């Protein structure tokens, strides 16, 4: 039996990381898009990372509740880890953007 919550947690965590890669790639390869313009990626990645962490927690609880019959414990751990990395990266990016905004306001 597959733990569908773990699968969704892994997918949303990977999407959260992929949003940053897509935003950086768009800023790198399109002249009209700057990295500052790719700021829309931060809240999207934040939401996806948060959803992934919540689903990963529910997947772990389901795994424990079914005594290990709902998928692999390692897969559940991987899903939670990827979600946590996506969430931490989004929070770090949000803090960096906040500092950048403050610096721009101070220097003007």
Long-range contacts (C-beta under 8 A, 24 or more apart in sequence): 1-66, 1-69, 1-70, 1-71, 2-70, 2-71, 3-59, 3-62, 3-63, 3-70, 3-71, 3-72, 3-75, 3-76, 5-55, 5-56, 5-58, 5-59, 5-62, 6-55, 6-56, 6-59, 6-63, 6-71, 6-75, 6-76, 6-79, 7-79, 8-55, 9-52, 9-53, 9-55, 9-56, 9-58, 9-59, 9-76, 9-79, 9-80, 9-82, 9-83, 10-52, 10-75, 10-78, 10-79, 10-82, 10-83, 12-48, 12-49, 12-51, 12-52, 12-55, 12-83, 12-86, 13-48, 13-49, 13-52, 13-56, 13-79, 13-82, 13-83, 13-84, 13-85, 13-86, 14-82, 14-86, 15-48, 16-44, 16-45, 16-46, 16-48, 16-49, 16-52, 16-83, 16-86, 16-87, 16-89, 16-90, 17-45, 17-82, 17-85, 17-86, 17-89, 19-44, 19-45, 19-48, 20-45, 20-89, 20-90, 20-93, 36-100, 39-97, 41-93, 42-90, 42-93, 42-94, 42-97, 43-90, 43-94, 45-86, 45-89, 45-90, 45-93, 46-87, 46-90, 46-91, 46-94, 48-86, 48-90, 49-83, 49-84, 49-86, 49-87, 49-88, 49-89, 49-90, 50-87, 51-83, 52-79, 52-82, 52-83, 52-86, 52-87, 53-80, 53-83, 53-84, 53-87, 55-79, 55-83, 56-80, 56-83, 56-84
